[in-house]
Amino acid sequence: MSSLRLNSTQIEQANTDGFLLLPNIRSLKDCETYLDRLTSYSRKEIGIKGNMYIQTEPKIERGEINTEGDQIRKISGIAVHDPIFHDLVITTTIIEAMKQLMTPNLKLFRADALMKPPFVGSAKGMHQDSPYWPIKPMELWSCWMPFETATLENGCMQVIPKSHKRGPLKHIKTTDDYIVTEDQYNPKETLAVPMNPGDGLFFHSLLLHSTSENKSEKSRRAITMSYMASEYHYIGNTPKPNYLKICGIDVLGGV
């Protein structure tokens, strides 16, 4: 398992590049447990609870692709109602890093399982997270963790270093996505980040990032866990959700 706290070099790298890779945060055995659980959701052996939501791959939903294999693209809200994933989002190494990158007072903004099934897993185009999140300031951090080997062929993360310093960029809506157009970045700057199961990629909510479609026969199941300071503010048009408290204190007027 990685060291419980970031050193000064790691903090500087995270703030400079907008991302930081930490290996071996969770064990292969842990990842097998998460995969088994996700398989149970896929096979409907266990049902979703509360505000959990399962999204089918869009092209399958529209009937453009037929498959007898896995069809799920995303499971949202998985950490609040599933004790196995609740345990994951409070992993000490992750929380200690988030405290150093933000504040001792943390809440969970979201935790979504990202499935990327073989051959049908769709791409997630180049984008920033914060422009479509109702949280200010745009200074959240996420930890993206694969539960099986993530490669360029099956849809590992791709990032543009230092792009978080450009501020929020204009996004456009496509059929299945919300992306930044290529005239706002240089695709040659893109860096692929292959990862092993249980590694964690920490990244700023304004970092440009993407994943390609899964053209391989191997699935690429992962989770993205996004955290915010309790001092941050909710600016949405609907009532503020009851965000999961992770550590520290509640801040008056904050999320």
PATOR-718468 format. One line per field, with one value per residue: residue in one letter; x, y, z of N, C-alpha, C in turn. Coordinates in steps of 0.1 Angstrom, whole numbers, plus 5000, padded with zeros to 4 digits. Example, Ala and Ser with C-alpha at 12.3 -4.5 7.8 and 13.67 -1.06 7.14 Angstrom:
BEGIN
code: (A S)
nu: (5132 5128)
nv: (4943 4978)
nw: (5078 5071)
cau: (5123 5137)
cav: (4955 4989)
caw: (5078 5071)
cu: (5132 5129)
cv: (4967 5000)
cw: (5078 5079)
END
This chain:
BEGIN
code: (M S S L R L N S T Q I E Q A N T D G F L L L P N I R S L K D C E T Y L D R L T S Y S R K E I G I K G N M Y I Q T E P K I E R G E I N T E G D Q I R K I S G I A V H D P I F H D L V I T T T I I E A M K Q L M T P N L K L F R A D A L M K P P F V G S A K G M H Q D S P Y W P I K P M E L W S C W M P F E T A T L E N G C M Q V I P K S H K R G P L K H I K T T D D Y I V T E D Q Y N P K E T L A V P M N P G D G L F F H S L L L H S T S E N K S E K S R R A I T M S Y M A S E Y H Y I G N T P K P N Y L K I C G I D V L G G V)
nu: (5008 5004 5023 5009 5008 5013 5044 5064 5073 5055 5032 5038 5041 5015 5000 5013 5011 4985 4977 4983 4999 4994 5007 4993 4973 4950 4947 4952 4935 4915 4905 4895 4873 4858 4853 4838 4815 4805 4800 4778 4759 4757 4746 4722 4719 4720 4702 4698 4699 4682 4693 4709 4720 4718 4734 4729 4750 4749 4746 4737 4714 4699 4696 4715 4736 4739 4743 4752 4767 4781 4764 4763 4772 4777 4775 4760 4762 4772 4786 4773 4752 4762 4780 4806 4817 4815 4834 4856 4858 4865 4891 4922 4947 4938 4921 4939 4956 4937 4931 4955 4956 4934 4917 4912 4886 4863 4840 4822 4817 4809 4807 4813 4809 4826 4822 4829 4826 4838 4845 4822 4823 4820 4836 4848 4848 4873 4874 4866 4858 4846 4832 4805 4796 4778 4794 4813 4844 4860 4876 4879 4890 4897 4898 4907 4903 4913 4900 4909 4935 4943 4946 4957 4943 4919 4908 4922 4929 4934 4953 4958 4986 4990 4968 4948 4953 4944 4919 4882 4869 4851 4825 4808 4776 4773 4759 4761 4777 4797 4818 4851 4860 4884 4898 4905 4926 4957 4958 4982 4994 4983 4985 4987 4977 4985 4974 4977 4956 4941 4957 4959 4947 4950 4934 4928 4898 4896 4913 4920 4908 4903 4888 4893 4873 4865 4881 4889 4890 4889 4875 4873 4869 4863 4865 4855 4861 4851 4860 4854 4860 4845 4841 4834 4809 4775 4759 4738 4706 4686 4674 4700 4720 4723 4753 4778 4795 4830 4853 4865 4849 4816 4809 4795 4772 4785 4790)
nv: (4988 5023 5050 5067 5095 5123 5134 5164 5167 5152 5166 5190 5182 5173 5197 5212 5197 5189 5163 5131 5101 5073 5043 5010 5013 4999 4964 4935 4915 4930 4943 4922 4916 4939 4937 4913 4922 4942 4926 4912 4932 4937 4913 4914 4902 4914 4943 4978 5006 5032 5063 5053 5047 5031 5032 5023 5013 5038 5033 5007 5011 5025 5006 5003 4987 4953 4930 4902 4903 4922 4952 4976 5009 5027 5029 5049 5067 5047 5044 5053 5036 5010 4989 4979 4995 5019 5016 5017 5044 5057 5050 5052 5061 5075 5095 5109 5120 5136 5154 5168 5180 5196 5203 5197 5192 5173 5163 5138 5142 5126 5092 5069 5039 5028 5011 5001 4978 4949 4955 4970 4992 5026 5056 5083 5116 5143 5164 5186 5183 5201 5222 5212 5206 5215 5231 5254 5268 5258 5236 5209 5175 5143 5107 5082 5049 5018 4985 4964 4956 4986 4997 5014 5002 4992 5013 5032 5060 5092 5121 5157 5172 5199 5213 5221 5246 5264 5272 5271 5257 5261 5239 5215 5200 5167 5139 5117 5128 5153 5177 5192 5211 5203 5226 5239 5227 5209 5179 5164 5168 5150 5126 5092 5071 5043 5018 4997 4973 4987 5009 5045 5074 5106 5136 5170 5189 5205 5195 5185 5156 5122 5091 5064 5044 5010 4987 4962 4927 4926 4936 4968 4978 5003 5028 5062 5086 5115 5143 5171 5202 5209 5236 5245 5257 5250 5255 5248 5245 5231 5216 5214 5184 5158 5156 5130 5130 5129 5135 5156 5188 5201 5230 5261 5273 5260 5231)
nw: (5000 4993 5008 5036 5036 5015 5002 5000 4974 4959 4964 4952 4926 4920 4922 4902 4878 4878 4883 4899 4902 4923 4933 4941 4961 4969 4974 4952 4960 4972 4949 4935 4951 4947 4919 4919 4932 4914 4893 4903 4904 4877 4868 4880 4905 4929 4939 4930 4954 4971 4959 4940 4906 4875 4844 4811 4783 4759 4730 4730 4744 4726 4706 4687 4689 4695 4720 4740 4762 4789 4796 4810 4816 4836 4872 4894 4926 4942 4966 4988 4995 4994 5014 5008 4989 5002 5022 5005 4996 5019 5023 5039 5027 5005 5016 5032 5013 4999 5020 5022 4997 4997 5022 5058 5062 5047 5021 5002 4968 4947 4938 4914 4897 4868 4840 4813 4792 4774 4739 4735 4753 4756 4745 4765 4759 4756 4784 4811 4846 4865 4851 4847 4872 4901 4920 4938 4950 4918 4925 4932 4939 4924 4927 4906 4901 4888 4887 4874 4850 4834 4801 4771 4751 4762 4774 4793 4815 4800 4800 4800 4809 4832 4823 4840 4848 4830 4835 4835 4806 4775 4769 4747 4739 4728 4711 4730 4750 4767 4759 4754 4726 4700 4691 4714 4727 4723 4708 4707 4731 4749 4774 4779 4806 4817 4840 4870 4887 4916 4918 4921 4905 4911 4905 4894 4893 4871 4852 4820 4806 4794 4782 4760 4737 4744 4727 4730 4741 4768 4798 4815 4843 4868 4893 4900 4923 4939 4957 4979 4996 5027 5031 5006 4981 4973 4942 4927 4909 4921 4952 4977 4977 5002 5010 5015 5045 5050 5066 5093 5100 5097 5078 5082 5059 5039 5017)
cau: (5000 5012 5025 4997 5008 5021 5056 5064 5075 5043 5022 5042 5038 5000 4996 5019 5006 4971 4974 4994 4996 4999 5004 4991 4965 4943 4954 4946 4924 4904 4900 4887 4861 4850 4848 4827 4803 4800 4794 4765 4750 4754 4737 4710 4718 4716 4695 4703 4691 4682 4695 4718 4714 4725 4733 4733 4757 4740 4743 4729 4701 4692 4694 4725 4745 4733 4753 4748 4776 4778 4758 4763 4783 4780 4766 4762 4758 4774 4793 4764 4743 4769 4791 4819 4823 4817 4847 4867 4859 4872 4905 4931 4956 4930 4916 4950 4960 4927 4932 4966 4954 4923 4913 4909 4871 4860 4827 4822 4808 4803 4814 4806 4816 4827 4823 4837 4826 4846 4841 4811 4825 4821 4846 4844 4857 4881 4865 4869 4847 4840 4822 4792 4793 4773 4802 4823 4852 4862 4889 4877 4900 4891 4907 4903 4910 4908 4899 4916 4945 4938 4955 4952 4934 4906 4902 4928 4928 4944 4952 4967 4993 4990 4956 4939 4957 4937 4906 4871 4868 4838 4821 4796 4769 4772 4748 4763 4788 4798 4832 4858 4864 4899 4904 4909 4937 4965 4958 4995 4998 4976 4994 4980 4982 4981 4974 4974 4945 4943 4964 4950 4951 4944 4934 4921 4885 4897 4923 4914 4910 4894 4891 4889 4863 4871 4881 4895 4881 4891 4868 4880 4860 4870 4856 4859 4857 4854 4859 4854 4861 4832 4840 4829 4795 4766 4753 4728 4692 4677 4679 4714 4720 4730 4766 4784 4807 4841 4861 4866 4837 4807 4812 4783 4771 4792 4783)
cav: (5000 5035 5058 5073 5109 5127 5142 5177 5166 5147 5177 5200 5176 5173 5210 5217 5189 5186 5149 5124 5086 5066 5028 5000 5018 4987 4951 4927 4908 4940 4946 4911 4918 4950 4931 4904 4930 4948 4915 4909 4943 4935 4901 4917 4893 4924 4954 4991 5011 5047 5071 5047 5047 5023 5037 5013 5019 5045 5027 4995 5016 5029 4995 5004 4976 4941 4922 4893 4905 4933 4964 4987 5019 5034 5028 5061 5066 5033 5044 5056 5025 4997 4990 4975 5007 5029 5013 5021 5059 5062 5045 5062 5067 5084 5106 5117 5128 5147 5164 5176 5187 5206 5207 5186 5190 5168 5156 5131 5148 5115 5079 5062 5027 5030 4997 4999 4964 4946 4957 4980 5003 5038 5066 5096 5126 5152 5173 5189 5179 5212 5230 5207 5203 5227 5234 5265 5270 5247 5231 5195 5165 5130 5096 5072 5036 5006 4972 4954 4964 4996 5000 5022 4994 4990 5026 5038 5074 5100 5135 5168 5178 5213 5219 5227 5260 5272 5276 5264 5259 5259 5225 5214 5188 5158 5129 5110 5133 5168 5177 5203 5209 5202 5239 5245 5220 5202 5164 5158 5170 5140 5116 5080 5067 5029 5015 4984 4972 4992 5021 5056 5086 5118 5147 5182 5189 5213 5189 5179 5141 5114 5077 5059 5033 4997 4979 4949 4916 4927 4947 4978 4983 5012 5037 5075 5091 5129 5149 5185 5208 5213 5250 5249 5261 5244 5266 5242 5251 5222 5216 5208 5170 5156 5149 5122 5135 5120 5138 5170 5194 5208 5244 5269 5278 5251 5220)
caw: (5000 4993 5020 5040 5034 5004 5005 4994 4960 4954 4965 4942 4913 4918 4920 4890 4866 4879 4886 4906 4903 4935 4931 4952 4972 4974 4970 4941 4966 4973 4936 4931 4958 4940 4907 4922 4935 4902 4885 4909 4899 4862 4866 4888 4916 4939 4932 4935 4965 4973 4947 4930 4892 4865 4831 4801 4772 4750 4717 4733 4748 4713 4697 4676 4691 4702 4727 4751 4773 4798 4789 4819 4814 4849 4884 4902 4939 4947 4979 4999 4998 4993 5024 5003 4982 5012 5028 4996 4995 5031 5024 5046 5018 4996 5024 5037 5001 4997 5030 5019 4985 4999 5035 5067 5062 5034 5018 4990 4958 4939 4935 4903 4890 4854 4836 4800 4789 4762 4726 4735 4762 4748 4748 4772 4753 4764 4791 4825 4854 4872 4844 4848 4886 4908 4932 4937 4938 4909 4931 4937 4934 4923 4926 4896 4904 4881 4895 4865 4843 4824 4791 4761 4743 4769 4779 4804 4815 4793 4806 4794 4820 4835 4817 4850 4850 4819 4840 4829 4791 4769 4765 4739 4741 4717 4713 4742 4757 4770 4756 4749 4712 4698 4689 4727 4732 4713 4711 4709 4745 4756 4780 4784 4820 4820 4855 4875 4896 4929 4917 4922 4898 4917 4895 4897 4886 4858 4844 4808 4806 4786 4780 4747 4737 4747 4715 4733 4747 4782 4804 4822 4854 4876 4901 4902 4936 4938 4970 4980 5010 5033 5029 4992 4981 4963 4934 4918 4909 4929 4966 4979 4982 5015 5007 5025 5052 5051 5078 5097 5105 5088 5077 5081 5046 5029 5011)
cu: (5009 5013 5013 4996 5017 5033 5055 5065 5063 5032 5025 5038 5023 4995 5001 5012 4991 4967 4986 4990 5002 4996 5000 4983 4956 4949 4946 4934 4912 4897 4891 4873 4852 4845 4837 4814 4797 4794 4780 4755 4747 4745 4724 4708 4716 4711 4701 4694 4692 4683 4705 4711 4723 4723 4737 4741 4748 4736 4735 4715 4692 4691 4704 4735 4737 4744 4747 4757 4772 4773 4758 4775 4787 4770 4769 4757 4761 4780 4784 4756 4749 4781 4805 4825 4824 4830 4858 4868 4865 4885 4914 4940 4950 4926 4928 4955 4950 4928 4944 4964 4943 4923 4911 4894 4867 4846 4829 4812 4801 4812 4807 4815 4815 4831 4831 4838 4834 4838 4830 4813 4828 4832 4840 4854 4864 4872 4872 4856 4839 4830 4807 4788 4789 4780 4812 4831 4855 4876 4887 4888 4893 4902 4901 4910 4905 4909 4906 4925 4939 4949 4949 4941 4920 4901 4908 4926 4938 4942 4961 4973 4992 4977 4947 4941 4950 4924 4895 4870 4854 4836 4809 4790 4769 4761 4749 4773 4787 4813 4838 4863 4879 4906 4909 4921 4945 4965 4971 5000 4992 4986 4985 4986 4977 4983 4972 4962 4949 4952 4954 4955 4943 4945 4924 4908 4885 4907 4915 4918 4900 4897 4886 4879 4871 4870 4886 4885 4882 4883 4877 4871 4868 4860 4863 4853 4861 4851 4859 4855 4847 4830 4834 4814 4787 4759 4742 4714 4682 4682 4692 4712 4726 4743 4772 4796 4818 4850 4861 4852 4829 4810 4799 4783 4777 4784 4779)
cv: (5012 5041 5065 5088 5112 5135 5155 5177 5161 5158 5187 5195 5176 5187 5216 5210 5187 5172 5143 5109 5080 5051 5021 5005 5007 4975 4944 4920 4917 4942 4934 4911 4928 4945 4922 4911 4937 4938 4912 4920 4940 4923 4903 4907 4902 4936 4967 4996 5026 5054 5066 5046 5039 5029 5026 5021 5025 5038 5014 5000 5020 5018 4995 4993 4965 4933 4913 4895 4917 4945 4976 4996 5025 5030 5040 5059 5054 5033 5047 5044 5011 4998 4987 4987 5019 5028 5018 5036 5065 5056 5055 5069 5078 5097 5115 5126 5139 5158 5174 5185 5198 5210 5195 5183 5186 5161 5149 5138 5137 5103 5071 5050 5029 5017 4994 4984 4962 4949 4968 4992 5016 5047 5077 5106 5135 5162 5176 5186 5191 5220 5225 5202 5216 5231 5245 5265 5257 5241 5217 5186 5151 5119 5085 5060 5025 4994 4961 4963 4973 4999 5009 5015 4993 5002 5032 5053 5081 5115 5144 5175 5194 5220 5225 5241 5269 5277 5268 5267 5256 5245 5226 5201 5180 5148 5122 5116 5148 5170 5191 5201 5210 5216 5245 5237 5213 5187 5158 5160 5159 5129 5104 5076 5053 5026 5001 4984 4978 5005 5033 5068 5097 5129 5158 5183 5198 5207 5183 5164 5134 5099 5072 5048 5020 4988 4965 4939 4917 4939 4956 4985 4991 5020 5051 5081 5106 5135 5164 5190 5211 5228 5255 5251 5254 5256 5260 5249 5242 5222 5209 5194 5169 5148 5142 5128 5125 5122 5153 5175 5199 5223 5251 5275 5270 5240 5210)
cw: (5000 5007 5023 5037 5022 5009 4998 4979 4953 4954 4954 4928 4910 4915 4906 4878 4867 4882 4893 4906 4915 4933 4943 4963 4978 4967 4958 4947 4968 4960 4931 4938 4951 4927 4909 4925 4923 4893 4890 4905 4885 4860 4874 4899 4929 4932 4938 4946 4965 4960 4938 4916 4883 4851 4821 4790 4762 4737 4719 4736 4736 4703 4686 4677 4699 4708 4738 4763 4782 4790 4797 4816 4828 4860 4893 4916 4947 4961 4990 5004 4998 5003 5018 4996 4992 5019 5018 4996 5008 5033 5029 5036 5009 5004 5028 5025 4999 5007 5027 5006 4986 5013 5044 5067 5048 5033 5005 4980 4951 4939 4925 4898 4875 4848 4824 4796 4776 4749 4725 4744 4754 4753 4757 4767 4762 4771 4805 4833 4860 4864 4844 4862 4893 4921 4929 4950 4930 4913 4937 4932 4934 4923 4917 4898 4896 4890 4887 4857 4833 4814 4781 4752 4749 4776 4792 4804 4807 4798 4798 4806 4820 4829 4827 4852 4840 4824 4832 4814 4786 4765 4756 4741 4728 4720 4726 4752 4759 4769 4753 4735 4711 4695 4702 4733 4720 4717 4713 4723 4754 4761 4785 4797 4822 4835 4858 4885 4910 4929 4917 4914 4904 4907 4898 4888 4873 4849 4832 4808 4798 4787 4766 4748 4739 4734 4717 4738 4762 4788 4812 4832 4864 4885 4901 4915 4937 4952 4969 4994 5015 5033 5015 4992 4970 4955 4924 4919 4916 4943 4968 4984 4996 5012 5018 5032 5054 5063 5081 5102 5094 5089 5074 5067 5035 5025 5022)
END
